Amino acid sequence: MDVANLSAFIAIAELGSFSAAGERLHLTQPAISKRIASLEAQLENRLFDRLGREVSLTEAGRALLPRAYQIVNVLDDTRRALTNLNGEVSGRLTLATSHHIGLHRLPPVLRAFTKRYPNVALDIQFLDSEVAYDEILHGRAEVAVITLAPEPYGLIKAVPIWDDPLDFVAAPEHALARQVHVTPADIAGHPAVFPGNNTFTHHIVQHLFRAQGLTPNIAMSTNYLETIKMMVSIGIAWSVLPRTMLDDQVVRLALPGIQMSRRLGYIVHTERTLSNAARAFMALLEAEIVFA
């Protein structure tokens, strides 16, 4: 079974489009269609239903998908294991990271890595932390540096690197900022701009309110912390931000006895053979950054 055909099949299944799959694999749509036709002929089964521009997996396609992932990942794993034998730190390292970590935590690490290992080509993908877990599980990224999930994920090794305290924040002119004593009940009564519902940070904050029997007044939400900071700074809502983002645009709301924090670090697949480049990057993280 041709691995190129399987890679085309996986790309279409993930993206729901022959043209989008062609863009990912740098192929024309006719070339993608030819690969799928060849695979369908070999397996004697139709793998996709095509209704206009809509593409969906058939029953045979759904049965093939997990096996296709397994075959492609085993072949990639074998290539890495053989390449690692020469001991060189070179080749391509596909790294996923969140926008916040990419902006505020990773630059000095990346600077040191590229200086020490100039023969490594970095392919950096900026993704939500939650999406990065899927990228690692499906083998599309080798290492992800992200906000770690509060609970363990199967087949994922998570290594905490940074402790990231979270603070309730508001604009200096906001009513909450003028209060001497602020409680969660006070905060819950004002409109908030929250991290997106699917984010680990959202779940951390919601857990705090639920534990006290409170429901925050969420007026809007977004996955981008820089956008949240901007919305807070203009005074229309309060929110929760990493302490590293605080400046004169937003102020910390001190709540006695309330502490929140999230863990930032890297994740890898437990059953994947890591490249020498990935191992070198992980070692640099662990040696230069200590989890507090």
Secondary structure, DSSP 4 states (H G I P E B T S, - for coil): --HHHHHHHHHHHHHS-HHHHHHHHT--HHHHHHHHHHHHHHHTS--EEEETTEEEE-HHHHHHHHHHHHHHHHHHHHHHHHHHTT----EEEEEEE-HHHHHHTSHHHHHHHHHH-TTEEEEEEE--HHHHHHHHHTTS-SEEEEEPPSS--TTEEEEEEEEEEEEEEE-TTSGGGG-SS--HHHHHTSEEEEE-TTSHHHHHHHHHHHHTT---EEEEEES-HHHHHHHHHTTS-BEEEEGGG-BTTBEE---TT--EEEEEEEEEETTSPPPHHHHHHHHHHHHH----
